[in-house]
Amino acid sequence: MSASSDVAIRVSNLSKMYRIYPRASGMVWEMITGKPRHAEFWALKDVSFTVGRGEVLGVIGPNGAGKSTLLRILAGTLDKTSGEVEIHGKVSAILELGTGFHPEYTGRENIYMGGMCLGMSRAEIDKKLDSIIEFSELGQVIDRPFKTYSSGMQARLTFSVAISIEPDILIVDEMLATGDQFFVAKCIRRIEQICRSGATVVFVSHSLPMIERFCRDGLYVQNGRIVMRDNAHAVCKQYELACLTQEQRVLQAQCDQEALCPPERPDSHDETAGLGEKGVGTGEVRIVDLEVLNGEERPVQVLTVGQPYTFRFTLESRVNRPSIGIGLQFITEDARTAFSTSSYDFLGEDGKEGSIEIPVSVGKKVVDLYVSRLFVGAGKYFISAGVSPHRYTNTYGEFFDVKWKRWAVAVQRSGLIQNTVFEQPVYGWKYS
């Protein structure tokens, strides 16, 4: 891809700096005195990449990372501070739906205004007019003033105009469609047609599934710099891991600061009053530690859907008992149970339901729960763990120990596990 004919976009050491004035009068005083009264904010700093002709590049990153600034510079609507940008081909940009639309004009008149703002000639719009109206499904009201349309109807028309273009290079910031599920599906199909048409496409989206679906490559931007450029799936996973790791830090900090107590349950107000770091129950057997180990038996706090994990309980007993039970739950932030299993009821490696008797004696004991595949949705969870004297324990006072919110984990989306998602996970228990 060294030949320029194979490159649609080349960006070299691109930087963009904004001047931030603490007061509105700062700019005037700066002009009068010649002394700087501003702080420099670099939205982009030394960004370099190329996009081959016909490639679809997805740009992802947190809010404020510099994604929209980058696209505006590529589209030519924003000046750069330094660096070089080469564009080879006709560019059309969708940076904001509704650009060029006027509330007093009819829908038909706004199609022409909006199309011209996107770089189309009047002759091109004449050819596309019927198809735009048909796509919007607004033929019955197309000659009414735009201000009489509902917000959903306005979005339909503006989006229909925006995706009617056939450029060499398409630059899109946050592709959004508003309407019922059938219209949204139609918009997504049209976006996919553009991406598959041979046009060069660069777009920003917070929808990682859409990035993975449409793009061959991804660009991960943070704090104005490129963190990663790779295939779309790898970039999305890296970005998601970074987000979940950050969320997990916040979640763990909240856990450390809160008076550790369980989500409130309507039928157990009195029983949960003492629940937390010290646990609740008789105290004959306490859970003193819980580790989550990955397939390489390394402790982790960010888990991946569909992967195997071992939950290692460290118990401390003050009694000798021939059998106890251990339970584990993943609890969402709104107090819903997303995953639950126990040593009394689980599906073993032979595919049969079973239970295991775990004896304890005075002192410490380590018990491992192995889960062949973890199937919960991506997100943040608190882990609830309990130790009970028998399978029918159903009130907190009957437990040896119950703990909530001592451990927090984040779960990220998996890779392409495909049909394995339908396989039933198996569980294994062992103790020393």
C-alpha positions in Angstrom: 0.0 0.0 0.0 3.0 2.2 -0.5 1.8 3.6 -3.8 -0.2 6.8 -3.4 -2.9 5.4 -5.7 -3.6 2.7 -3.1 -4.0 5.2 -0.3 -7.2 7.2 0.2 -6.3 9.0 3.4 -2.8 9.6 4.8 -2.4 11.4 8.2 1.1 12.4 9.4 1.9 13.8 12.8 -1.5 15.5 13.0 -2.1 17.7 16.0 -4.9 20.0 17.0 -4.7 22.5 19.9 -7.5 24.5 21.4 -6.9 27.6 23.5 -8.9 27.5 26.8 -9.5 30.9 28.4 -10.6 30.8 32.1 -12.6 34.0 31.6 -14.4 35.4 28.5 -12.4 38.6 28.6 -9.1 36.6 28.5 -8.9 36.6 24.7 -9.3 40.4 24.5 -6.7 41.1 27.2 -4.4 38.7 25.4 -4.7 40.6 22.2 -4.2 43.9 24.0 -1.2 43.0 26.2 0.3 40.3 24.0 0.7 38.1 27.1 -0.8 34.6 27.1 -3.9 34.2 29.2 -4.9 30.8 28.0 -4.2 27.2 28.7 -3.4 24.8 25.8 -5.6 21.7 25.3 -4.3 19.3 22.7 -7.3 17.4 21.3 -5.0 15.5 19.0 -1.2 15.0 19.4 1.1 13.5 16.7 -1.5 11.2 15.1 -0.4 9.2 12.1 -2.2 6.5 10.1 -3.2 5.6 6.6 -6.5 4.3 5.2 -6.3 2.2 2.0 -8.7 2.8 -0.9 -11.8 0.8 -0.3 -11.1 0.1 3.4 -13.6 0.6 6.2 -12.0 2.0 9.4 -13.8 2.3 12.7 -12.7 4.8 15.2 -13.4 4.1 18.9 -12.5 5.7 22.2 -14.0 7.4 25.2 -15.8 10.7 25.1 -13.3 13.5 24.8 -10.6 11.3 23.2 -10.4 13.4 20.0 -12.4 11.2 17.6 -14.8 13.9 16.4 -12.0 16.4 16.1 -10.1 14.0 13.9 -13.1 13.4 11.6 -13.8 17.1 11.3 -10.3 17.7 10.2 -10.5 14.9 7.6 -13.8 16.4 6.4 -12.2 19.8 6.0 -14.6 21.6 8.4 -11.8 22.2 11.0 -8.3 23.5 10.7 -5.4 21.6 12.1 -2.6 23.0 14.3 0.2 21.0 12.7 0.8 17.9 10.7 -0.2 16.8 7.2 -3.5 15.3 5.9 -3.7 13.9 2.4 -7.1 13.1 0.9 -7.3 11.3 -2.5 -10.9 11.3 -3.7 -14.2 13.0 -3.4 -15.2 13.3 0.3 -18.7 13.4 1.8 -19.2 13.7 5.5 -22.1 13.0 7.8 -21.0 14.9 11.0 -24.4 15.9 12.3 -27.9 14.9 11.2 -30.1 17.8 10.1 -27.3 20.0 8.7 -28.9 22.5 6.3 -32.5 21.7 7.2 -34.8 24.6 7.8 -38.0 24.3 9.9 -40.1 26.6 7.6 -39.3 24.8 4.4 -41.1 21.6 3.2 -39.6 18.2 3.5 -38.9 18.2 -0.3 -37.2 21.6 -0.2 -35.1 20.4 2.8 -33.9 17.4 0.8 -32.3 19.8 -1.7 -30.8 22.0 1.0 -29.5 19.0 3.0 -28.1 17.3 -0.1 -26.2 20.4 -1.2 -24.7 20.7 2.3 -23.4 17.1 1.9 -21.8 18.0 -1.4 -24.3 16.8 -3.9 -25.3 18.9 -7.0 -28.9 19.7 -7.8 -28.8 17.3 -10.7 -27.6 14.5 -8.4 -30.4 15.3 -5.9 -33.0 15.3 -8.8 -32.0 11.7 -9.6 -32.1 10.6 -6.0 -35.2 12.5 -4.9 -37.7 9.7 -5.4 -35.5 7.1 -3.7 -34.8 9.4 -0.8 -38.6 10.0 -0.2 -39.3 6.3 -0.6 -36.5 5.4 1.9 -37.8 7.9 4.4 -41.4 6.5 4.1 -42.7 10.1 4.4 -44.2 10.5 0.9 -47.6 11.5 2.3 -46.1 14.5 4.3 -43.1 15.4 2.1 -44.7 18.7 1.0 -45.6 19.9 4.5 -43.4 22.2 6.5 -40.5 20.4 8.2 -41.5 22.0 11.6 -44.7 20.0 11.5 -42.9 16.7 11.6 -42.4 14.8 14.8 -38.8 14.4 16.0 -38.8 10.8 14.7 -40.1 11.9 11.2 -37.4 14.7 11.1 -34.7 12.1 11.9 -36.0 9.8 9.2 -35.8 12.5 6.5 -32.4 13.8 7.6 -30.9 10.3 7.8 -32.4 9.3 4.4 -30.7 12.3 2.8 -27.4 11.6 4.6 -27.1 8.0 3.5 -28.2 8.7 -0.1 -24.7 9.9 -1.1 -22.2 7.8 -3.1 -18.8 9.2 -2.3 -15.2 8.0 -2.9 -14.6 8.7 0.8 -17.3 8.7 3.4 -16.7 10.2 6.8 -19.4 9.6 9.4 -19.5 10.7 13.1 -21.9 8.7 15.2 -24.2 6.9 12.8 -27.7 7.1 14.4 -31.1 6.1 13.1 -34.4 6.9 14.8 -37.7 5.2 14.2 -39.3 1.8 14.6 -37.2 -1.3 14.5 -38.0 -1.9 10.8 -36.7 1.5 9.8 -33.6 1.2 12.0 -32.9 -2.2 10.3 -33.3 -0.6 6.9 -30.8 2.2 7.8 -28.3 -0.3 9.0 -28.6 -2.3 5.8 -28.0 0.9 3.8 -24.9 1.7 5.9 -23.6 -1.8 5.2 -24.2 -1.4 1.5 -22.0 1.8 1.5 -19.3 0.0 3.5 -19.4 -2.9 1.0 -19.6 -0.8 -2.1 -15.9 -0.2 -2.5 -16.0 3.3 -1.0 -13.5 4.2 1.7 -15.3 4.7 5.0 -14.1 6.2 8.2 -16.6 6.4 11.0 -16.9 6.9 14.8 -19.3 4.8 16.7 -19.7 3.7 20.3 -21.4 0.5 19.1 -18.6 -2.1 19.2 -20.8 -4.7 17.5 -21.3 -2.3 14.6 -17.6 -1.6 14.4 -16.8 -5.4 14.3 -19.6 -6.0 11.7 -18.6 -3.3 9.2 -14.9 -2.7 9.6 -11.8 -4.6 8.8 -9.6 -2.4 10.9 -10.1 -0.3 14.0 -8.4 2.7 15.5 -8.5 3.2 19.2 -8.0 6.8 20.3 -7.6 8.1 23.8 -6.3 11.5 25.1 -5.7 12.7 21.6 -3.3 9.8 20.7 -3.6 6.5 19.0 -3.5 3.7 21.5 -3.9 0.8 19.0 -4.4 0.1 15.3 -5.3 -3.5 14.4 -8.1 -5.6 13.1 -11.5 -4.4 14.3 -12.1 -7.4 16.7 -8.8 -7.0 18.4 -9.2 -3.3 18.8 -12.7 -3.6 20.2 -11.6 -6.2 22.8 -8.7 -4.0 23.9 -11.0 -1.0 24.3 -13.6 -2.9 26.1 -11.0 -4.4 28.4 -9.7 -0.9 29.2 -13.2 0.3 29.9 -14.1 -2.6 32.2 -10.8 -2.3 34.0 -11.5 1.3 34.7 -15.0 0.5 35.8 -13.7 -2.3 38.0 -11.4 0.1 39.8 -14.3 2.5 40.5 -16.4 -0.4 41.6 -13.8 -1.7 43.9 -13.2 1.7 45.4 -17.0 2.0 46.1 -16.8 -1.4 47.7 -14.0 -0.3 50.0 -15.8 2.9 51.0 -19.3 1.5 51.5 -20.6 0.0 54.7 -20.6 -3.4 53.1 -24.1 -4.6 53.1 -26.3 -6.6 50.7 -29.0 -5.3 48.4 -32.1 -4.7 50.4 -34.6 -7.6 50.2 -38.2 -7.0 51.2 -38.5 -10.2 53.2 -35.3 -10.0 55.2 -34.8 -6.4 56.6 -33.9 -7.5 60.1 -31.7 -10.5 59.1 -29.4 -8.5 56.8 -28.6 -5.8 59.2 -25.2 -7.3 60.1 -24.3 -8.6 56.7 -21.1 -7.3 55.3 -17.3 -7.7 55.7 -17.8 -9.7 59.0 -20.4 -11.8 57.4 -23.6 -13.1 59.0 -24.7 -16.3 60.6 -23.5 -18.5 63.4 -19.8 -18.0 62.6 -18.9 -21.6 63.0 -17.4 -21.5 59.5 -16.3 -18.2 58.0 -15.3 -17.3 54.4 -12.0 -15.5 54.9 -11.0 -15.2 51.2 -12.1 -15.8 47.7 -10.0 -15.7 44.6 -11.1 -15.9 41.0 -8.5 -17.8 38.9 -8.3 -17.9 35.1 -7.4 -21.0 33.0 -3.8 -20.4 33.8 -4.6 -20.3 37.5 -3.8 -16.6 37.8 -5.9 -14.3 40.0 -8.1 -12.0 37.9 -10.8 -9.4 38.4 -11.8 -8.8 34.8 -13.5 -12.0 33.4 -14.4 -12.9 29.8 -17.7 -14.5 28.8 -17.4 -18.1 27.8 -14.0 -18.7 29.5 -13.2 -21.2 32.3 -12.7 -20.0 35.8 -11.9 -21.4 39.3 -13.4 -19.8 42.4 -11.1 -20.5 45.3 -12.7 -20.3 48.7 -10.6 -20.1 51.9 -12.6 -21.2 54.8 -11.9 -21.0 58.6 -13.8 -23.4 60.8 -14.2 -23.5 64.5 -16.0 -26.9 64.4 -15.7 -30.3 62.9 -18.5 -31.2 60.6 -18.9 -34.1 58.1 -20.6 -32.0 55.5 -21.2 -28.3 54.6 -22.5 -26.6 51.5 -21.0 -23.6 49.6 -23.0 -21.3 47.3 -21.9 -18.6 44.8 -23.9 -15.9 43.1 -23.1 -13.0 40.7 -25.3 -10.0 41.7 -25.9 -7.1 39.4 -25.8 -3.5 40.6 -29.6 -3.4 40.7 -29.6 -6.5 43.0 -30.6 -9.2 40.4 -29.0 -12.6 40.4 -27.2 -13.2 37.1 -25.5 -16.5 38.0 -25.9 -19.0 40.8 -24.6 -22.4 41.7 -23.8 -24.4 44.9 -22.1 -27.6 45.9 -25.6 -29.1 46.5 -26.9 -28.6 43.0 -24.6 -28.5 39.9 -24.1 -30.2 36.5 -21.0 -32.4 36.6 -18.6 -33.4 33.9 -20.7 -36.5 33.2 -23.7 -34.2 32.3 -25.7 -35.4 35.4 -26.9 -33.3 38.2 -25.1 -33.9 41.4 -24.0 -32.7 44.8 -20.8 -33.0 46.9 -20.3 -33.3 50.6 -17.5 -31.0 51.9 -16.2 -31.9 55.3 -14.5 -29.3 57.6 -12.4 -29.5 60.7 -11.1 -26.9 63.0 -8.7 -24.6 61.1 -8.4 -23.4 57.5 -9.6 -25.3 54.4 -9.4 -24.4 50.6 -12.3 -25.4 48.3 -12.2 -24.9 44.6 -15.3 -24.4 42.3 -14.4 -24.9 38.7 -16.8 -23.5 36.0 -16.0 -24.7 32.4 -17.7 -21.6 30.8 -18.9 -18.5 32.5 -22.1 -17.3 30.8 -23.3 -13.9 32.1 -23.7 -10.6 30.3 -20.9 -8.1 30.1 -21.0 -5.7 33.0 -20.1 -5.2 36.7 -21.0 -7.6 39.4 -20.7 -8.2 43.1 -20.1 -11.7 44.3 -22.2 -13.2 47.0 -20.8 -16.3 48.8 -22.4 -18.4 51.5 -21.6 -21.4 53.6 -24.5 -23.4 55.0 -25.1 -26.5 57.1 -27.6 -28.2 54.8 -29.2 -27.8 51.4 -32.5 -26.4 52.7 -31.0 -23.4 54.5 -33.2 -20.5 53.6 -32.7 -17.8 56.2 -29.6 -15.8 57.0 -29.7 -16.9 60.6 -29.3 -20.5 59.6 -26.1 -19.9 57.6 -22.6 -20.4 59.0 -21.5 -17.3 56.9 -22.8 -15.1 54.1 -20.8 -12.3 52.5 -21.8 -9.7 49.9 -19.9 -7.0 48.1 -16.5 -8.0 49.5 -15.5 -9.1 46.0 -16.3 -7.2 42.8 -15.6 -8.3 39.3 -16.1 -6.9 35.8 -17.1 -9.2 32.9 -16.2 -8.4 29.3 -17.6 -9.7 26.1 -16.1 -12.8 24.6 -14.5 -13.4 21.3 -16.1 -15.5 18.6 -17.2 -18.4 20.8 -20.0 -19.1 18.3 -21.9 -22.3 18.9 -20.1 -23.0 22.2 -22.4 -20.4 23.8 -25.2 -23.0 23.7 -23.2 -25.7 25.4 -24.1 -26.3 29.0 -21.3 -25.3 31.4 -20.0 -28.0 33.8 -18.9 -27.6 37.3 -16.3 -29.3 39.4 -15.7 -29.1 43.1 -12.5 -30.2 45.0 -11.0 -29.5 48.4 -7.9 -30.1 50.3 
